[in-house]
Amino acid sequence: MNKPTILFFICWLSLVNFSFSQVDSLIFEFGKKEAVHPENYVLTGKVLDAESKQGIEGVGLHVDGFYSGVNTDKYGTYFINIQPGVHKVTFRHSSRIPVFTEVILFDNGVVDISMKEKSFELEGVVVMSDQPDRNVRNPITGLTKLTAQELKAIPAFLGEADIFKGLQLLPGVSTVGEGTSGINVRGAKTDQNLLMMNEAIVLSSNHALGFLSAFNTDVTETFSLYKGNLPANFGGRAGSALNILMRPGDMSDWKGAAGVGTSNAKLLIEGPLKKEKLSLIFGGRISNTNWLLKQARDYDLQNSKLNFHDAYLGLNWNLAQGHSLEFNTLLTGDYFKFSNEFGYDWSNRVSSLRYKGIIGEKWSVSALIADGDFDNAFFDPEGLDAARVDNGMRYQQAKLSATWANEAVSITSGMEMVNYKGQPEILSPYNSESNINSEKIEKERGLEAAVFSSLELDISKNTGLVAGLRYSTYNHLGPDTVFQYQASAPILEENIIGETVYEKGSIQAYSGFEPRLAIRQNLTANASLKLSYARLYQYIQSISNTFGPTPIDLWQLSTPYIQPQKSDNFSMGFFRNSKDNKWEFSIDGFYRKVQNQVEYRDFAQVFLNQHMETELVFGQGKTYGAEFLIKKNLGVITGWLAYTYSRSFFRSLGEYEETQINRGEWYPSNYDKPHEVNFILSRKMYPRGLFNLSVNYSTGRPVNAVNANYIINGLVIPEYSDRNQYRIPDYFRVDVSYTLEKVFSKKGDSLNLSIYNLLGKRNAYSVFWQKDGDTSQLRPYRLSILGAVFPSISYSIQFGGGADE
């Protein structure tokens, strides 16, 4: 080694030593040096976010300057074996300020630390929600993770950041149209999406006819969307799974926020009931949209009403080191009346109690019990036939799982059970002037159960595997009445020849194995290829006779005539990062085949029908396509460009003409939208501003059309095309917003100005046909829900939480 090299090495070593010496280290001491010591001691603890006090996954432990190979798990917990002595232990994470500690270890020790986020104010916006190379290293394809903070970097309708609106701007996620509830993931029906709050099932999550979700982003932390390959511990739906994690309350100080905007007013309160032991968080919203309806020129809109509210309460206990208990409850409600013509009314409640614990060095357990109640109604408020129809679903859920893990292997096993009880459908007079007679139809009951096990394995540095197996069962339970139908004839009401009444017990049972497999192979340090397969069973489904889902659609359990859906999901993708994970690139192809998929017959009567099977058509579904994503994570300007090519088809398999659609041929489903493009841009406006732009384009959805019309005895009789043979015009929308932080308060406030549909595009919600003046011709007309520029403003201010900054 030459002298210049030696001199450089000495200078570099001195600089490193000087730099390290300038960083204050936390000192922890365990045991006495003079005692007799074993070969190793166990050092354990939790790494928490300094603000939310939530565990941080993926924090690496470096011991005496070297990476130990140990990272924190999804709860922020770590275990490491270290020889007795004095060690410098550093905790590092890509998006956190590192924490330096000195551990004097002569006994087993517990070191809990908090980590702060790095300040990117000068660098720009960060849109990374996990480890920077998560899209390359995670074996599961089609997994999307975002935080509530990242949602606020997207222009929002009515100035309110929203989970479902944010999801619709990601590849593979769409909706049938404005004013419809739910999302379509990779061409799947909305009811094929498993929606969970902290793993508790949620049946309805929409406000204002689908324009907003019932999840207030102020009380949510992160959400994970599995678009095709679900972990074995998730099941019960044939398409995707969305798990929304709610934020725990602050354990050290009381604080909150209040806000008001175009759509709602809201309040957030959180703090410790007992410091570092028990915290509370409450978030509530109430609508104030009716003043907007009063501004409309249309008389019917002026006399309409739209009200909604939601409230969330969370309690979090730190029972002991590594053991926690949380209680969550979400209450939502909506009321919509269009003039004096019709109206909707729906509410939802989900409550859960979940325990999480670390048992020993490598074991952790999780237990959940939940109770849900979804009620909805529609009504006709005018005339002698004014009436109201109520229905709903009540359910209880229980889940238990245990995980064993070390540095390379993680095994999770458990069981889950859901007890469904359909609420009676009740027809009742709307007022005293109505001549409607009351009617009551009892609904089905069912019990779904499953056992599951999954393995996460790092086969090598470049190869990862996630394999799982789920076995699910379902029993249709009494009391219920099952009708018998004439043999060698379609299942129609006129073919009923008898019935069997079951007072209790199992009426019909279904079951099946659900294998899951995902493989990741790194091609380079920054690029990987992934393959996955998942089989999924679905025993409950939503029944609708409209082109798009509505909040009052019926939840229908499987019966002897309505078999569970079974889907096989395949996916293959290429993922690459560049420039230190500043840029992400991905191409992800998918294919899904579904058996026993349900569609409705023409002019189906789905409400107050005690033999629902006579109004349904059963067959096969298939979807295929590809997702393309280019994303910039770091810098003053961030955002993404997403393109999705997706096709979705259905084919009825009925033996008879009455139980077929389009003669049993393949046809596009209601949510078949081949092309969708989303462009999102966020620009940091120094020092406290953020400008956001979103551009959305998609192919128009399929519709039926009038091919011709005939005049018979003076009446115009239309002749309709085959189902979904035409399309409404393509959809195009541009939104912008500007958010300014710390406008009036140093403690924290924000002002958001947004414009939805900046270009005033009259995008079609639907197309309908009516007579053209006094002629006999039927002509198409476009119906637009939001066919104008829609500006909004919202302001929120924070309070409490210590001294001003």
C-alpha positions in Angstrom: 0.0 0.0 0.0 1.6 3.3 -1.1 1.9 6.3 1.3 -0.8 8.5 -0.3 -3.3 5.6 0.1 -2.2 5.0 3.8 -2.5 8.7 4.5 -6.0 8.9 2.9 -7.1 5.9 4.9 -5.9 7.4 8.2 -7.6 10.7 7.4 -10.8 8.9 6.5 -10.8 6.8 9.6 -10.2 9.9 11.8 -13.0 11.7 10.1 -15.4 8.8 10.7 -14.3 8.6 14.3 -14.8 12.3 14.7 -18.2 12.3 13.1 -19.4 9.4 15.2 -18.1 11.1 18.3 -20.3 14.1 17.6 -23.5 12.1 17.7 -25.0 11.6 21.2 -25.6 8.0 22.0 -28.3 6.6 24.3 -26.7 4.4 27.0 -28.4 1.2 28.3 -26.8 -1.0 31.0 -27.9 -4.5 32.0 -26.3 -6.7 34.6 -22.9 -6.7 36.2 -19.6 -7.4 34.6 -18.2 -9.3 37.6 -20.8 -12.2 37.3 -20.3 -15.4 35.4 -21.8 -15.0 31.9 -23.1 -17.4 29.2 -21.9 -17.2 25.6 -24.7 -14.9 24.5 -27.5 -12.7 25.9 -30.8 -11.7 24.2 -31.4 -8.1 23.4 -35.0 -7.3 22.5 -37.4 -4.4 22.3 -39.6 -2.3 20.0 -38.9 0.5 17.6 -41.7 3.0 17.5 -42.6 6.0 15.4 -41.9 9.1 17.5 -45.2 10.7 16.5 -47.7 7.9 16.2 -46.1 5.5 18.6 -46.7 2.7 16.1 -44.2 0.0 15.5 -41.8 0.5 12.5 -41.2 -2.5 10.3 -37.8 -3.1 8.5 -35.5 -1.2 10.9 -32.0 -2.7 10.6 -29.8 -3.3 13.6 -26.1 -2.6 13.2 -23.8 -3.9 16.0 -20.3 -2.3 16.4 -20.5 -0.9 12.9 -21.6 -4.0 11.0 -25.1 -5.0 9.9 -26.3 -7.8 12.0 -28.9 -9.2 9.5 -31.7 -8.5 12.0 -34.7 -6.3 11.1 -37.8 -5.4 13.1 -40.9 -7.3 12.2 -44.3 -5.8 11.3 -44.9 -4.8 14.9 -41.6 -3.1 15.2 -40.2 -5.8 17.5 -36.7 -7.3 17.2 -34.6 -10.1 18.8 -30.9 -10.4 18.6 -28.3 -12.6 20.3 -25.1 -10.6 21.4 -22.0 -11.6 23.3 -21.6 -10.1 26.8 -19.8 -6.8 26.7 -20.1 -3.1 25.6 -21.5 -2.7 22.1 -22.5 0.2 19.9 -26.0 -0.7 18.5 -27.3 1.5 15.7 -30.9 1.5 14.4 -31.2 2.4 10.8 -34.1 2.9 8.4 -34.2 4.5 4.9 -36.8 7.1 5.8 -35.8 7.7 9.5 -33.1 9.5 11.4 -30.7 6.8 12.7 -30.5 6.2 16.5 -27.2 5.4 18.1 -27.0 3.6 21.4 -24.4 2.1 23.6 -25.5 -1.1 25.2 -23.6 -2.5 28.2 -24.9 -6.0 28.1 -24.2 -8.4 31.0 -27.7 -9.8 31.2 -30.8 -10.1 28.9 -31.9 -6.6 28.0 -34.9 -4.6 26.6 -34.2 -1.5 24.6 -37.2 0.4 23.2 -36.5 3.4 21.0 -38.4 6.0 19.0 -37.4 7.1 15.5 -38.2 10.4 13.8 -38.9 10.8 10.1 -36.1 12.5 8.1 -36.9 16.0 7.1 -37.3 16.2 3.3 -38.5 19.9 3.3 -35.4 20.9 1.2 -35.4 17.8 -0.8 -39.1 17.8 -1.7 -42.0 15.5 -1.3 -41.5 11.8 -0.4 -44.2 9.4 -1.7 -42.6 6.2 -0.3 -44.7 4.3 2.2 -42.3 1.4 3.1 -38.8 0.3 2.5 -37.5 2.1 -0.6 -37.0 -1.2 -2.5 -40.2 -2.8 -1.3 -41.5 -3.2 -4.9 -38.4 -5.2 -5.9 -37.8 -7.2 -2.7 -41.4 -8.2 -1.8 -42.3 -11.5 -3.4 -46.1 -10.7 -3.7 -47.1 -9.1 -7.0 -49.9 -6.6 -7.2 -49.4 -5.3 -3.6 -49.9 -1.6 -3.1 -49.2 0.2 0.2 -49.9 3.9 0.8 -50.3 6.1 3.9 -52.9 8.7 4.8 -50.2 11.4 4.4 -49.5 10.3 0.8 -53.2 10.5 0.0 -53.2 14.1 0.9 -50.8 14.7 -2.0 -53.6 13.9 -4.5 -56.2 16.4 -5.6 -59.4 15.4 -3.8 -63.1 15.9 -4.6 -64.6 18.4 -2.1 -61.2 19.0 -0.7 -61.2 15.8 1.3 -58.4 13.3 1.0 -60.1 9.9 0.4 -58.8 6.3 0.3 -61.0 5.1 -2.5 -60.5 8.1 -4.7 -56.7 7.7 -4.2 -56.9 4.0 -5.0 -58.7 4.8 -8.3 -55.6 6.7 -9.5 -53.4 3.6 -9.1 -52.9 1.0 -11.8 -55.4 -1.8 -11.9 -58.1 0.0 -9.9 -61.2 1.7 -11.4 -64.9 2.4 -10.8 -67.9 2.1 -13.0 -68.6 5.8 -12.8 -69.3 8.8 -10.6 -72.1 8.2 -8.2 -71.5 4.5 -7.8 -70.1 2.8 -4.7 -67.1 0.5 -4.4 -64.1 -0.1 -6.7 -63.2 -2.6 -9.4 -59.8 -4.2 -9.1 -58.3 -5.8 -12.1 -61.7 -6.2 -13.8 -63.4 -7.8 -10.7 -66.9 -7.0 -9.4 -67.0 -4.7 -6.5 -68.3 -7.4 -4.1 -65.3 -9.5 -5.0 -63.1 -7.1 -2.9 -62.5 -8.0 0.7 -62.6 -4.8 2.8 -61.2 -4.8 6.3 -60.5 -2.4 9.1 -57.6 -3.8 11.2 -58.6 -7.2 9.7 -62.2 -6.8 10.8 -64.6 -7.2 7.8 -66.5 -4.1 6.6 -69.5 -4.6 4.3 -70.1 -0.9 3.3 -67.7 2.0 3.2 -69.3 4.7 1.1 -70.7 8.2 1.7 -72.6 10.5 -0.7 -73.5 7.7 -3.2 -69.8 6.7 -3.6 -68.2 10.2 -3.9 -66.5 9.8 -0.5 -65.5 6.8 1.6 -66.6 6.4 5.2 -62.9 6.2 6.3 -61.7 9.5 7.7 -58.0 9.8 6.7 -57.3 11.7 9.9 -57.7 8.4 11.9 -56.2 6.0 9.3 -52.5 5.2 9.2 -51.8 2.9 6.2 -53.6 0.6 3.8 -52.5 -2.4 1.9 -54.3 -3.5 -1.3 -53.7 -7.1 -2.5 -54.8 -7.0 -6.1 -54.7 -10.8 -6.9 -52.4 -12.8 -4.6 -53.8 -12.7 -1.1 -52.0 -14.0 1.9 -53.4 -17.2 3.3 -54.8 -15.4 6.4 -57.1 -13.4 4.1 -60.1 -15.0 2.4 -63.8 -14.9 1.6 -63.7 -12.9 -1.6 -62.8 -13.9 -5.2 -60.8 -10.8 -6.2 -58.7 -8.7 -4.0 -58.3 -7.6 -0.3 -57.9 -4.1 1.2 -56.8 -3.9 4.8 -57.0 -0.4 6.3 -54.9 0.1 9.5 -56.3 2.7 11.9 -54.0 5.0 13.7 -53.5 4.6 17.5 -53.9 7.6 19.8 -50.9 9.5 21.1 -49.5 8.0 24.3 -47.8 11.1 25.7 -49.8 14.3 25.0 -53.4 15.4 24.3 -53.9 17.0 21.0 -56.4 17.3 18.2 -57.5 19.1 15.1 -60.7 20.7 13.8 -61.6 21.5 10.2 -64.4 22.7 8.0 -64.8 22.5 4.2 -67.1 22.4 1.3 -68.4 18.9 2.1 -68.1 18.4 5.9 -66.9 19.6 9.2 -64.7 17.4 11.3 -63.0 16.9 14.7 -60.1 14.9 15.9 -59.1 14.3 19.5 -56.4 12.0 20.8 -54.2 11.5 23.9 -53.3 9.3 26.8 -55.8 8.1 29.4 -52.7 6.8 31.1 -49.4 7.9 29.8 -47.5 5.3 27.8 -50.1 2.7 28.8 -53.6 3.6 27.4 -54.5 6.0 24.6 -57.7 7.2 23.0 -58.3 8.6 19.5 -61.7 9.9 18.2 -62.5 11.3 14.8 -65.8 12.4 13.6 -67.3 14.1 10.4 -70.7 15.5 9.6 -71.8 16.7 6.1 -72.7 20.2 5.2 -73.5 19.7 1.5 -77.2 20.7 1.3 -76.3 24.3 0.8 -74.6 23.2 -2.5 -77.8 21.6 -3.7 -79.7 24.8 -3.0 -77.5 26.6 -5.5 -78.6 24.3 -8.3 -80.8 25.6 -11.1 -82.8 22.4 -11.3 -85.9 22.5 -9.0 -85.6 18.8 -8.1 -82.0 19.2 -7.0 -83.0 22.3 -4.9 -85.5 20.1 -3.1 -83.1 17.2 -2.5 -81.2 16.3 0.6 -77.8 14.6 1.1 -76.6 14.0 4.7 -73.8 11.8 6.0 -71.8 11.3 9.1 -69.1 9.0 10.5 -67.4 8.5 13.9 -64.4 6.4 14.8 -63.2 5.5 18.3 -60.0 3.7 19.1 -58.5 2.6 22.4 -55.0 1.1 22.6 -53.5 -0.5 25.7 -49.9 -1.4 26.2 -50.5 -4.3 28.6 -46.8 -5.2 29.1 -43.6 -5.4 27.1 -44.6 -6.9 23.7 -48.3 -7.2 24.5 -51.1 -4.8 23.4 -54.9 -4.7 23.2 -56.9 -2.4 20.9 -60.6 -1.6 20.6 -62.0 0.0 17.5 -65.5 1.0 16.4 -66.6 2.7 13.3 -70.1 4.2 12.9 -71.4 5.6 9.6 -74.7 6.8 8.2 -76.1 8.3 5.0 -79.4 9.8 3.9 -80.2 10.8 0.4 -83.6 12.0 -1.0 -84.0 13.2 -4.6 -86.8 15.7 -4.4 -90.1 13.8 -3.7 -89.4 11.0 -6.1 -87.1 8.5 -4.3 -84.5 8.1 -1.6 -81.8 5.9 0.0 -80.9 5.5 3.7 -78.0 3.3 4.9 -75.8 2.9 8.0 -72.9 0.7 9.1 -71.3 -0.3 12.4 -68.1 -2.3 12.8 -66.6 -3.0 16.3 -63.5 -5.1 17.0 -61.2 -6.1 19.9 -57.7 -7.3 18.9 -54.8 -8.6 21.0 -51.2 -8.7 19.8 -48.4 -10.3 21.8 -44.8 -11.4 21.6 -44.3 -14.7 23.4 -40.7 -15.8 23.7 -37.9 -15.0 21.4 -39.5 -16.1 18.1 -43.3 -16.4 18.7 -46.0 -13.8 18.3 -49.8 -14.3 18.5 -52.8 -12.2 17.3 -56.5 -12.6 18.2 -59.5 -10.8 16.9 -63.2 -10.7 17.6 -65.5 -8.4 15.7 -69.2 -7.6 15.3 -70.8 -5.8 12.3 -74.2 -4.5 11.4 -75.1 -3.1 8.0 -78.6 -1.7 7.4 -80.0 -0.1 4.3 -83.3 1.1 2.8 -84.9 2.7 -0.2 -88.1 4.6 -0.2 -90.7 6.2 -2.4 -92.1 9.2 -0.4 -95.1 10.3 -2.6 -98.5 9.0 -3.6 -100.8 6.3 -2.4 -98.1 3.7 -3.0 -95.5 5.5 -0.9 -93.4 2.8 0.8 -90.1 2.0 2.4 -88.1 -1.3 2.1 -85.5 -2.1 4.7 -82.9 -4.9 4.7 -79.4 -5.6 6.0 -76.8 -8.0 7.3 -75.5 -8.8 10.8 -72.3 -10.7 11.3 -69.7 -11.8 13.9 -66.1 -12.6 13.2 -63.4 -14.4 15.2 -59.7 -14.9 14.1 -56.7 -16.4 15.8 -53.2 -16.7 14.4 -49.6 -17.4 15.6 -46.3 -16.6 13.9 -42.9 -18.2 14.4 -40.0 -16.3 12.8 -36.3 -16.0 12.6 -34.0 -14.1 10.3 -34.8 -16.2 7.2 -38.1 -18.0 7.8 -41.6 -16.9 9.0 -44.5 -19.3 9.5 -48.0 -18.2 10.3 -50.9 -20.4 11.1 -54.4 -19.8 12.4 -58.2 -20.1 12.0 -61.1 -17.8 11.2 -64.8 -17.9 11.5 -67.6 -15.6 10.3 -71.3 -16.0 11.3 -73.7 -14.2 8.9 -77.3 -13.5 9.7 -79.3 -11.8 7.0 -81.8 -9.2 8.3 -85.4 -9.6 7.2 -86.6 -7.5 4.2 -89.5 -5.4 5.4 -91.9 -3.5 3.2 -93.8 -0.8 5.2 -96.0 2.2 4.4 -93.9 5.4 4.2 -96.7 7.6 5.7 -100.3 7.4 7.0 -101.6 8.2 3.5 -100.1 5.2 1.9 -102.2 2.2 0.9 -99.2 -0.2 0.9 -99.6 -3.4 3.0 -96.7 -4.4 5.2 -94.7 -7.4 4.1 -91.8 -9.3 5.6 -89.3 -11.7 3.9 -86.9 -13.7 6.1 -83.3 -13.9 4.8 -80.6 -16.6 5.0 -78.1 -17.5 7.7 -74.6 -18.9 7.1 -71.4 -19.9 8.9 -68.0 -19.5 7.1 -64.9 -21.0 8.7 -61.3 -21.5 7.6 -57.9 -22.7 8.7 -54.8 -21.4 7.1 -51.0 -21.6 7.2 -48.4 -19.7 5.3 -44.6 -19.7 4.9 -42.3 -16.8 4.1 -38.8 -17.9 3.2 -35.7 -16.2 1.9 -34.3 -19.1 -0.1 -31.2 -17.1 -0.9 -30.2 -13.4 -1.1 -31.9 -13.2 -4.6 -34.8 -15.6 -4.2 -37.9 -15.2 -1.9 -40.9 -17.4 -1.5 -44.4 -16.9 0.1 -46.5 -20.1 0.1 -49.8 -20.7 1.8 -52.8 -23.0 2.1 -56.2 -22.1 3.2 -59.1 -24.5 3.7 -62.5 -22.9 3.9 -66.0 -24.3 4.6 -69.4 -22.8 4.5 -72.8 -24.0 5.8 -76.2 -22.6 4.8 -78.1 -22.7 8.1 -81.8 -22.9 9.1 -84.3 -21.7 9.7 -85.1 -21.3 6.0 -87.4 -22.5 3.2 -85.9 -24.2 0.1 -88.1 -24.4 -3.0 -88.2 -27.4 -5.4 -88.4 -26.8 -9.1 -89.8 -28.9 -11.9 -87.2 -31.3 -13.3 -85.8 -30.7 -16.9 -87.0 -27.1 -16.7 -85.4 -23.7 -15.9 -85.4 -22.4 -12.4 -88.3 -19.9 -12.7 -91.0 -19.0 -10.3 -93.7 -20.6 -12.5 -91.8 -23.9 -12.2 -92.0 -24.2 -8.4 -93.5 -27.5 -7.4 -92.9 -27.6 -3.7 -90.9 -26.4 -0.7 -89.0 -27.8 2.2 -88.9 -25.9 5.6 -85.8 -26.3 7.7 -86.1 -25.2 11.3 -82.4 -25.5 12.2 -79.2 -27.3 11.3 -77.2 -27.3 8.1 -79.1 -27.1 4.8 -76.2 -27.0 2.3 -72.4 -27.3 2.8 -69.5 -26.1 0.6 -65.8 -26.3 1.1 -62.5 -26.2 -0.8 -58.7 -25.8 -0.6 -57.2 -22.4 -1.5 -53.5 -22.7 -2.3 -51.4 -19.5 -2.6 -47.9 -19.1 -4.0 -45.7 -16.2 -4.8 -42.0 -16.3 -6.0 -39.5 -13.5 -6.3 -36.3 -13.8 -8.2 -33.9 -10.9 -8.2 -32.2 -10.4 -11.6 -30.0 -7.7 -10.2 -29.8 -5.8 -7.0 -32.4 -3.3 -8.3 -34.6 -5.6 -10.5 -36.7 -8.7 -9.9 -39.2 -11.0 -11.6 -42.2 -12.2 -9.7 -44.8 -15.0 -10.3 -47.9 -15.7 -8.2 -51.0 -17.9 -8.1 -54.0 -17.9 -5.7 -57.3 -19.7 -5.5 -60.1 -17.9 -3.7 -63.6 -18.9 -2.6 -66.5 -16.5 -2.0 -69.6 -17.5 -0.1 -71.4 -14.1 0.1 -72.1 -11.7 -2.8 -73.9 -8.5 -3.6 -77.0 -8.7 -5.8 -77.9 -5.7 -8.0 -80.1 -5.1 -11.0 -78.5 -1.8 -11.9 -75.5 -1.2 -14.2 -73.4 -0.1 -11.2 -73.3 -1.0 -7.5 -75.3 1.2 -5.1 -75.1 1.3 -1.3 -78.5 -0.5 -1.0 -77.6 -3.6 -3.0 -78.5 -6.9 -1.3 -75.9 -9.1 0.3 -76.8 -12.7 -0.6 -75.5 -15.8 1.1 -74.8 -19.1 -0.8 -77.7 -21.5 -0.9 -78.4 -24.9 -2.6 -79.1 -23.0 -5.8 -76.5 -20.1 -5.4 -73.1 -21.8 -5.3 -70.0 -20.0 -4.0 -67.7 -18.3 -6.5 -64.3 -19.9 -7.1 -61.5 -17.9 -8.8 -58.0 -18.7 -10.0 -55.7 -15.7 -10.1 -52.4 -15.7 -12.0 -49.9 -12.8 -12.1 -46.4 -12.2 -13.5 -44.5 -9.0 -13.2 -41.1 -7.3 -13.7 -40.0 -4.6 -11.2 -37.0 -2.3 -11.3 -35.7 0.7 -9.3 -33.0 3.1 -10.3 -31.0 6.0 -8.9 -31.1 4.8 -5.3 -34.8 4.0 -5.5 -35.7 7.5 -6.7 -37.5 6.0 -9.6 -39.7 2.9 -9.8 -40.7 1.0 -13.0 -43.0 -2.0 -13.1 -45.0 -4.1 -15.6 -47.5 -6.6 -14.1 -49.7 -8.9 -16.1 -52.7 -10.7 -14.7 -55.3 -13.3 -15.6 -58.4 -14.4 -13.5 -60.9 -17.1 -14.2 -64.1 -17.2 -12.1 -66.7 -20.0 -11.8 -70.3 -19.6 -10.5 -70.2 -15.9 -11.0 -73.7 -14.3 -10.6 -75.5 -11.8 -13.0 -79.1 -10.8 -13.0 -81.8 -11.6 -15.5 -83.4 -8.8 -17.6 -86.0 -6.9 -15.5 -85.0 -8.8 -12.4 -86.9 -8.3 -9.2 -84.3 -8.6 -6.5 -86.1 -7.0 -3.5 -88.8 -8.8 -1.5 -88.1 -12.0 -3.3 -88.1 -15.2 -1.3 -86.7 -17.3 -4.2 -83.9 -15.1 -5.4 -82.4 -17.9 -7.6 -85.2 -17.4 -10.1 -83.9 -13.8 -10.9 -80.3 -14.7 -11.3 -78.0 -16.1 -14.1 -74.9 -18.1 -13.3 -71.8 -18.6 -15.4 -68.1 -18.0 -15.9 -66.1 -14.8 -15.6 -62.6 -14.0 -16.9 -60.4 -11.0 -16.7 -56.9 -10.3 -18.1 -54.6 -7.4 -18.7 -51.5 -5.6 -17.7 -50.5 -2.7 -15.5 -47.6 -0.3 -16.2 -46.2 2.2 -13.7 -43.5 4.8 -13.7 -43.1 6.5 -10.3 -40.8 9.2 -9.0 -40.4 8.9 -5.2 -38.0 11.7 -4.2 -37.4 15.3 -5.1 -39.2 18.6 -5.4 -41.4 17.1 -8.0 -42.9 13.6 -7.4 -45.7 11.5 -8.8 -46.5 8.7 -11.2 -47.8 7.7 -14.6 -50.0 4.6 -14.6 -51.6 2.8 -17.5 -53.9 -0.2 -17.2 -55.1 -2.5 -20.0 -57.9 -4.6 -18.5 -60.6 -6.7 -20.1 -63.5 -8.3 -18.2 -66.0 -10.8 -19.7 -68.9 -13.0 -18.6 -70.6 -16.0 -20.1 -73.8 -17.6 -18.9 -73.9 -21.3 -18.7 -77.6 -22.0 -18.4 -79.1 -24.9 -20.2 -82.2 -23.0 -21.1 -82.8 -19.8 -23.0 -84.5 -18.2 -20.0 -81.3 -18.6 -17.9 -78.9 -17.3 -20.6 -77.6 -13.9 -21.5 -76.6 -13.2 -25.2 -77.3 -16.8 -26.0 -74.5 -18.0 -23.7 -71.8 -16.1 -25.6 -69.0 -14.1 -24.0 -69.8 -10.4 -23.5 -68.1 -7.5 -21.8 -69.1 -7.0 -18.1 -70.5 -3.7 -16.8 -67.0 -2.8 -15.5 -65.0 -3.7 -18.6 -62.9 -0.6 -19.3 -60.0 -1.6 -21.6 -57.8 1.5 -21.2 -57.2 3.7 -18.2 -54.4 6.3 -17.8 -53.7 8.2 -14.6 -51.0 10.9 -14.3 -50.3 12.4 -10.8 -47.8 15.2 -10.1 -46.9 16.9 -6.8 -44.7 20.0 -6.7 -43.3 21.3 -3.5 -43.7 25.0 -3.3 -41.1 26.2 -0.8 -41.4 26.5 2.1 -44.9 25.4 3.0 -47.0 24.9 -0.1 -47.8 21.8 -2.2 -49.3 21.9 -5.7 -51.1 18.7 -7.0 -52.3 17.8 -10.4 -54.1 14.7 -11.6 -55.2 13.7 -15.1 -57.6 10.7 -15.6 -58.7 9.0 -18.8 -60.6 5.8 -19.3 -62.6 4.0 -21.9 -66.4 4.3 -21.5 -68.2 1.4 -19.9 -70.4 -0.9 -21.8 -74.2 -0.3 -22.1 -77.3 -1.7 -23.8 -78.6 0.4 -26.7 -81.9 0.7 -28.7 -81.3 -0.8 -32.1 -84.8 0.1 -33.4 -88.3 0.9 -32.3 -91.8 0.0 -33.5 -95.2 1.7 -33.1 -98.0 -0.7 -32.1 -101.4 0.9 -31.4 -99.7 4.3 -30.9 -97.2 3.0 -28.4 -93.4 3.2 -29.1 -91.9 -0.3 -28.5 -88.0 -0.2 -28.3 -85.9 -3.2 -29.5 -82.7 -3.4 -27.4 -79.3 -4.7 -28.4 -77.6 -7.7 -26.8 -76.4 -6.8 -23.3 -73.4 -4.5 -23.2 -72.8 -4.3 -26.9 -72.2 -0.5 -27.0 -70.2 1.9 -24.9 -70.8 5.4 -23.4 -68.3 8.1 -24.4 -64.8 7.9 -23.0 -64.1 9.6 -19.6 -61.6 12.4 -19.2 -61.0 14.6 -16.1 -58.3 17.0 -14.8 -58.1 18.0 -11.1 -55.8 20.5 -9.4 -55.3 21.5 -5.7 -53.0 23.7 -3.7 -52.3 23.1 0.0 -50.6 25.6 2.3 -49.3 24.6 5.7 -49.0 26.8 8.8 -51.1 29.6 7.4 -52.1 31.3 10.7 -50.9 28.9 13.4 -47.3 27.9 14.2 -48.7 24.8 15.9 -50.1 23.6 12.6 -52.9 24.4 10.3 -53.6 23.9 6.6 -55.7 25.5 3.9 -56.7 23.4 0.8 -58.0 24.8 -2.4 -59.1 22.3 -5.1 -60.9 22.2 -8.4 -62.5 19.0 -9.5 -63.1 18.7 -13.2 -61.0 21.7 -14.1 -62.0 21.6 -17.8 -65.7 21.3 -17.0 -66.0 18.0 -19.0 -69.5 16.6 -19.2 -68.5 13.0 -18.7 -71.4 10.6 -19.2 -72.7 8.7 -16.2 -75.2 6.9 -18.3 -77.0 7.0 -21.6 -80.8 6.7 -21.9 -83.3 6.8 -24.7 -86.5 8.9 -25.0 -88.8 10.2 -27.7 -87.5 13.1 -29.7 -90.3 15.8 -29.5 -93.5 14.8 -31.2 -91.8 12.2 -33.4 -91.8 8.5 -32.8 -88.0 8.3 -32.8 -86.1 7.3 -29.7 -82.9 9.1 -29.3 -80.0 8.7 -26.9 -79.3 11.4 -24.2 -76.3 11.7 -22.0 -76.7 11.9 -18.2 -73.8 13.6 -16.3 -73.5 13.7 -12.6 -70.8 16.3 -12.3 -70.7 18.0 -15.7 -69.2 21.3 -14.5 -66.2 22.8 -12.8 -66.4 22.0 -9.1 -64.3 24.1 -6.8 -63.9 23.5 -3.0 -62.1 24.8 0.0 -61.2 23.3 3.3 -59.4 24.5 6.4 -58.1 22.6 9.4 -56.2 23.6 12.5 -54.3 21.6 15.1 -54.3 22.2 18.8 -52.7 20.7 22.0 -49.6 18.6 21.9 -47.2 20.8 23.8 -45.6 24.1 23.0 -45.6 25.9 19.7 -42.8 25.1 17.3 
